[in-house]
Amino acid sequence: MGTNYSGEGSNGGVIPKVMEGIFQRVELMKDSTEFFIRVAFIEIFKEEVFDLLDPNSSIFSKAEGAFLAKPSVPARVPIQIRETVHGGITLAGVTEAEVRTKEEMATYLTRGSQSRVTGSTNMNSQSRFTYHHAIYFLSVYPHFM
């Protein structure tokens, strides 16, 4: 999957194939196990981490979920990376959305992809390497019946 993911077609990238596999497995195990599935989507841009699913982001219009024009720099507050008492890493305040279908999951992927920063830095205008990256988190929690 690249940044041009449109949510259409079956020949997507790795993330759409993983989404399909997760929901196939959930369907097979539905008689013995209930699953809670959550997604989160972040962007690392100029050494800061931003929540691409933040419902308070100025990128999204409240009216019927319409998207506003995409800014060239984030109009968002960076989220904090914290270390837990056991030495793990957590993203303080990142939005985790619960999903029940692969279509819901794809909607969050599309929404987050559309809120990514566009534009160039002085370095990437001369290079094919960029300084912003996106990470889409899929968390599956079983609840045995």
C-alpha positions as CSV (number, residue, x, y, z in Angstrom):
1,M,0.0,0.0,0.0
2,G,1.3,3.4,-0.9
3,T,0.0,6.9,-0.2
4,N,-2.2,6.7,-3.2
5,Y,-4.5,4.0,-1.7
6,S,-8.1,4.7,-2.9
7,G,-9.9,1.8,-1.2
8,E,-11.0,0.4,-4.5
9,G,-10.1,-2.8,-6.3
10,S,-8.8,-6.1,-4.9
11,N,-5.2,-5.6,-5.9
12,G,-4.3,-3.3,-3.1
13,G,-1.2,-3.5,-1.1
14,V,-0.2,-5.2,2.1
15,I,-2.7,-3.4,4.4
16,P,-5.8,-4.3,2.3
17,K,-4.7,-7.9,2.1
18,V,-4.1,-8.0,5.9
19,M,-7.5,-6.5,6.5
20,E,-9.1,-9.2,4.4
21,G,-7.2,-11.9,6.2
22,I,-8.1,-10.6,9.6
23,F,-11.8,-10.5,8.9
24,Q,-11.7,-14.0,7.2
25,R,-10.1,-15.4,10.4
26,V,-12.6,-13.5,12.6
27,E,-15.5,-15.1,10.6
28,L,-14.0,-18.6,11.0
29,M,-13.7,-18.2,14.7
30,K,-17.0,-16.3,15.5
31,D,-18.6,-19.3,17.3
32,S,-15.9,-19.6,19.9
33,T,-14.3,-16.2,20.1
34,E,-15.4,-12.6,19.9
35,F,-12.8,-10.1,18.7
36,F,-12.4,-6.4,19.3
37,I,-10.5,-4.8,16.5
38,R,-9.1,-1.3,16.7
39,V,-7.1,0.9,14.3
40,A,-4.9,3.9,14.7
41,F,-3.0,5.9,12.1
42,I,-0.1,8.2,12.7
43,E,2.3,10.3,10.6
44,I,5.9,11.1,11.5
45,F,6.7,14.5,9.9
46,K,9.7,16.6,10.6
47,E,10.5,14.6,13.8
48,E,7.0,15.0,15.2
49,V,4.2,12.5,15.5
50,F,0.6,13.4,14.4
51,D,-2.6,11.5,14.8
52,L,-4.2,11.1,11.4
53,L,-7.5,10.0,12.9
54,D,-7.9,12.9,15.4
55,P,-11.6,13.9,15.2
56,N,-10.6,17.4,16.4
57,S,-8.2,18.0,13.5
58,S,-8.8,21.1,11.5
59,I,-8.4,19.0,8.4
60,F,-11.9,17.5,8.7
61,S,-15.2,19.3,8.4
62,K,-17.8,18.4,10.9
63,A,-20.5,18.6,8.2
64,E,-21.2,15.1,6.9
65,G,-17.5,14.0,7.2
66,A,-16.5,16.1,4.2
67,F,-12.8,16.8,3.8
68,L,-11.4,20.3,3.8
69,A,-8.5,21.4,1.6
70,K,-5.3,19.6,2.7
71,P,-2.8,22.0,4.3
72,S,0.9,21.8,3.3
73,V,1.9,21.8,7.0
74,P,0.1,20.1,9.9
75,A,-2.4,22.3,11.7
76,R,-2.4,19.8,14.5
77,V,-0.8,19.3,17.9
78,P,1.8,16.6,17.9
79,I,1.2,13.6,20.1
80,Q,3.6,12.5,22.7
81,I,5.7,9.3,22.7
82,R,6.0,7.9,26.2
83,E,7.8,5.0,27.9
84,T,5.7,2.8,30.1
85,V,6.8,1.6,33.5
86,H,7.7,-1.7,32.0
87,G,9.9,-0.3,29.3
88,G,7.3,-0.3,26.5
89,I,6.3,2.5,24.2
90,T,2.9,4.2,24.1
91,L,1.5,7.1,22.0
92,A,-0.3,9.3,24.5
93,G,-3.6,10.5,23.2
94,V,-3.6,8.7,19.8
95,T,-7.1,8.0,18.5
96,E,-8.0,4.3,18.5
97,A,-11.2,3.6,16.5
98,E,-13.1,0.3,17.0
99,V,-14.1,-1.3,13.7
100,R,-16.4,-4.2,13.0
101,T,-16.0,-4.7,9.3
102,K,-13.2,-4.4,6.7
103,E,-15.2,-1.6,5.1
104,E,-15.0,0.4,8.3
105,M,-11.3,-0.4,8.5
106,A,-10.8,0.8,4.9
107,T,-12.7,4.0,5.7
108,Y,-10.3,4.9,8.5
109,L,-7.3,4.1,6.2
110,T,-8.7,6.3,3.5
111,R,-9.6,9.1,5.9
112,G,-6.1,9.1,7.5
113,S,-4.4,8.9,4.1
114,Q,-6.2,12.0,3.0
115,S,-5.1,13.9,6.0
116,R,-1.4,13.3,5.5
117,V,0.8,16.3,4.9
118,T,1.8,17.1,1.3
119,G,4.5,19.3,0.1
120,S,8.3,19.2,0.1
121,T,11.1,20.0,2.3
122,N,14.4,21.5,1.1
123,M,16.0,18.1,1.2
124,N,13.3,16.0,-0.6
125,S,12.9,18.5,-3.4
126,Q,16.4,17.3,-4.4
127,S,16.1,13.7,-3.3
128,R,13.7,10.8,-3.8
129,F,13.7,10.3,0.0
130,T,11.1,12.0,2.1
131,Y,11.0,12.9,5.8
132,H,7.4,11.9,6.6
133,H,6.1,8.4,7.1
134,A,2.8,6.9,8.1
135,I,2.1,3.9,10.3
136,Y,-1.3,2.2,10.4
137,F,-1.9,0.2,13.5
138,L,-4.2,-2.8,13.6
139,S,-4.9,-4.3,17.1
140,V,-7.0,-7.4,17.5
141,Y,-8.1,-8.4,21.0
142,P,-9.8,-11.8,21.5
143,H,-12.6,-12.2,24.0
144,F,-13.2,-15.9,24.6
145,M,-16.9,-16.9,25.1
